[in-house]
Amino acid sequence: MKIIPEHIVEKITLVQKKPLKVFEIMIGMLFIRNWEKIKDENVIIFNETVRDEVLRIYNENFTEIYEERFLKYAQYFNNISYVYRDEEGVKGYCFFFSKPLFSSGGMKKLCTVYSFAVDNKCRRQGIGEKLLQKGIREMELNGIDTVILYVEVNNESAIKLYRKVGFKTIGEVRDICSPGDRCFEMALDISKDTEVAAAISKPSREWLDK
Ligand SMILES: CC(C)(COP(=O)(O)OP(=O)(O)OC[C@H]1O[C@@H](n2cnc3c(N)ncnc32)[C@H](O)[C@@H]1OP(=O)(O)O)[C@@H](O)C(=O)NCCC(=O)NCCS
């Protein structure tokens, strides 16, 4: 059994336990195929040269580890897998996947933050916010309707950051990140389409409950 040190207990995983379905992956990949990027010298997309450092940060920060899926999604959704790197090395990452959301108004484009961490030594320097904002700005540019994420209710630093960039809590769910956990479901509605906001919780929960 893995003994979890006290200081890591509050660090939770955003990688949801249930994998995406194949058709969701296929449609999600289509959404980001001709993705328009915003240039930034420090925020790059995931690639082999940063793989080991990203995995180190992932393993140091989370207790539920799904390394194979983590790497697969970073490959499938490469255009929306952001890594912060400067002359000192890799300092953090924010990975999203995209998938369709079916509502009465038709199919909408949804992106989900599935893993996000900044190296412990580099916190409170604006790196997390920069990674998240870069993703959101590109999502606005590329016609994504909504961004969602799940965060454990006691992860105050992350919740503050999400609120700061505009996420709103839309629900509370259990057993998403790890067994017995309580997570807020938070959303940032880019399209300002009220119908999308109303439709998010239901399908994402149906998907997670399977
Ligand atoms: C959440 C996390 C990614 C934030 O990264 P970071 O680079 O330290 O965050 P930033 O420096 O960009 O902070 C931006 C804002 O977030 C909030 N924030 C971040 N860390 C905070 C802390 N320890 N206490 C209070 N607010 C905090 C503040 O509002 C801050 O804005 P401010 O500096 O103007 O006050 C980082 O703490 C982390 O990796 N945590 C462990 C993994 C994790 O919990 N990931 C999220 C899973 S849902």
The ligand as a Gaussian input file, in Angstrom:
#p B3LYP/6-31G(d) Opt

LIG

0 1
 C       -2.887000      24.898000      -8.381000
 C       -1.497000      25.186000      -8.918000
 C       -1.366000      24.580000     -10.315000
 C       -1.304000      26.717000      -8.996000
 O       -0.085000      26.992000      -9.635000
 P        0.784000      28.310000      -9.309000
 O        1.737000      28.496000     -10.434000
 O        1.369000      28.231000      -7.953000
 O       -0.342000      29.447000      -9.318000
 P       -0.119000      30.974000      -9.693000
 O        1.168000      31.483000      -9.120000
 O       -0.313000      31.160000     -11.149000
 O       -1.330000      31.644000      -8.894000
 C       -2.383000      32.305000      -9.554000
 C       -3.500000      32.578000      -8.545000
 O       -3.950000      31.370000      -7.959000
 C       -4.251000      31.574000      -6.572000
 N       -3.298000      30.789000      -5.771000
 C       -2.344000      29.954000      -6.245000
 N       -1.704000      29.358000      -5.208000
 C       -2.261000      29.827000      -4.083000
 C       -2.035000      29.567000      -2.697000
 N       -1.087000      28.710000      -2.271000
 N       -2.811000      30.216000      -1.797000
 C       -3.763000      31.082000      -2.193000
 N       -4.035000      31.372000      -3.508000
 C       -3.285000      30.739000      -4.432000
 C       -4.097000      33.055000      -6.322000
 O       -5.342000      33.658000      -6.599000
 C       -3.080000      33.435000      -7.391000
 O       -3.193000      34.782000      -7.781000
 P       -2.353000      35.925000      -6.994000
 O       -0.921000      35.477000      -7.047000
 O       -2.636000      37.144000      -7.795000
 O       -2.895000      35.938000      -5.608000
 C       -0.396000      24.617000      -7.972000
 O       -0.674000      25.061000      -6.654000
 C       -0.292000      23.111000      -7.985000
 O        0.395000      22.528000      -8.830000
 N       -0.941000      22.429000      -7.025000
 C       -0.823000      20.965000      -6.882000
 C       -1.556000      20.224000      -7.984000
 C       -3.004000      20.665000      -8.028000
 O       -3.659000      20.824000      -7.016000
 N       -3.478000      20.848000      -9.272000
 C       -4.824000      21.265000      -9.519000
 C       -5.714000      20.082000      -9.459000
 S       -7.405000      20.529000      -9.660000

